[in-house]
Each structure stands twice: as C-alpha cells, then as structure tokens.
Amino acid sequence: PPAEQLLERVTQLAKERNVTSLVSVKTKVPGARVQFQTLGQRERGQSSLASSQLTNCTQRLPIGFYHVWAERGNKPTSDKAKFFSIVDRQELVELEE
C-alpha cells in the first residue's frame, strides 16, 4: 500500500489501543484555536479535530502523523500544509502565525 495508507494505519491502531501523546501546542500570541488532521482525513476530505482549549494548550492525541495549524476567527493563521510526527509520549508543536 502507499506510504500514506501505512501512516494512517499507524494512527488507527494507536487509537484502537489508546496509545497517545500529550501534545503541547504553542503560538507566539496565545489565544488561537488549533486544528489537527491526519493525512488520511485530509485525503478523504474529512474535517479536522479542533483543540479543546486555545493556545497555549495541550491536547491528547493518538500517535500518528498530523497536519496541525492555528486559526483565529475561523481563518487559518499558520500553514495548513505543515506536517508533524506525533510519536512520543509528549510532543511540542510550535506554530508560526
């Protein structure tokens, strides 16, 4: 299978087995909503997952490979194409707006 399918399968298995990472997301100016979207979700046109808090915040996610971006007023303020590997118990994602 293509690499994207394998990466998506990692996230699916992590979700099924509750293998998660505590992701800290930071922006220079606090107060942004963070969006998380797996490669597969993007390819299928599925919606992203919004953070439960505004930056600077933490979010528990299944390990995997995600597009992560910040939004203010429902408009992207950082690069939506930026890609992050979320694979350790704790990860830090710093978004440039």
NUMAR-374432 format. One line per 4 residues: number of its first residue (from 1); their letters; for each residue x, y, z of C-alpha. Coordinates in nm, 2 decimals. Layout:
N
NUM) a) X Y Z; ... .
***
This chain:
97
1) ppae) 0.00 0.00 0.00; 0.11 0.36 -0.05; 0.30 0.52 0.23; 0.01 0.75 0.33 .
5) qlle) -0.21 0.44 0.39; 0.05 0.29 0.62; 0.09 0.61 0.81; -0.29 0.63 0.85 .
9) rvtq) -0.30 0.27 0.97; -0.05 0.36 1.25; -0.29 0.63 1.38; -0.59 0.39 1.35 .
13) lake) -0.41 0.12 1.55; -0.29 0.38 1.81; -0.65 0.50 1.85; -0.78 0.14 1.89 .
17) rnvt) -0.52 0.06 2.15; -0.53 0.40 2.33; -0.16 0.48 2.25; -0.15 0.85 2.29 .
21) slvs) 0.08 1.15 2.31; 0.03 1.46 2.52; 0.08 1.74 2.26; 0.17 2.09 2.38 .
25) vktk) 0.09 2.35 2.11; 0.23 2.70 2.13; 0.18 3.02 1.93; 0.37 3.34 1.99 .
29) vpga) 0.05 3.51 2.07; -0.18 3.29 2.29; -0.55 3.25 2.20; -0.56 3.06 1.87 .
33) rvqf) -0.77 2.75 1.81; -0.56 2.46 1.69; -0.67 2.21 1.42; -0.54 1.86 1.39 .
37) qtlg) -0.60 1.65 1.08; -0.44 1.31 0.98; -0.31 1.26 0.63; -0.60 1.02 0.56 .
41) qrer) -0.86 1.26 0.69; -0.72 1.53 0.46; -0.71 1.29 0.16; -1.07 1.18 0.22 .
45) gqss) -1.19 1.54 0.27; -1.29 1.48 0.63; -1.30 1.76 0.88; -1.02 1.83 1.13 .
49) lass) -1.03 1.80 1.51; -1.03 2.13 1.70; -0.83 2.16 2.02; -1.04 2.17 2.33 .
53) qltn) -0.86 2.48 2.45; -0.70 2.79 2.30; -0.32 2.82 2.27; -0.10 2.78 2.45 .
57) ctqr) -0.26 2.44 2.53; -0.22 2.07 2.55; -0.42 1.80 2.36; -0.41 1.42 2.40 .
61) lpig) -0.40 1.26 2.05; -0.34 0.91 1.92; 0.01 0.88 1.80; 0.04 0.94 1.43 .
65) fyhv) 0.11 1.19 1.16; -0.09 1.51 1.15; -0.13 1.84 0.97; -0.15 2.10 1.25 .
69) waer) -0.24 2.46 1.21; -0.37 2.76 1.41; -0.69 2.95 1.34; -0.83 3.28 1.47 .
73) gnkp) -1.19 3.38 1.38; -1.23 3.05 1.19; -0.95 3.15 0.95; -0.61 2.98 0.93 .
77) tsdk) -0.32 3.19 1.07; -0.05 2.93 1.01; 0.05 2.69 0.73; -0.22 2.43 0.69 .
81) akff) 0.02 2.21 0.50; 0.27 2.18 0.78; 0.31 1.82 0.89; 0.41 1.68 1.23 .
85) sivd) 0.51 1.34 1.35; 0.33 1.28 1.69; 0.51 0.97 1.82; 0.65 1.03 2.17 .
89) rqel) 0.46 1.03 2.50; 0.49 1.41 2.49; 0.54 1.64 2.19; 0.58 2.01 2.14 .
93) vele) 0.44 2.18 1.83; 0.53 2.54 1.78; 0.32 2.71 1.52; 0.43 3.03 1.34 .
97) e) 0.14 3.26 1.25 .
***
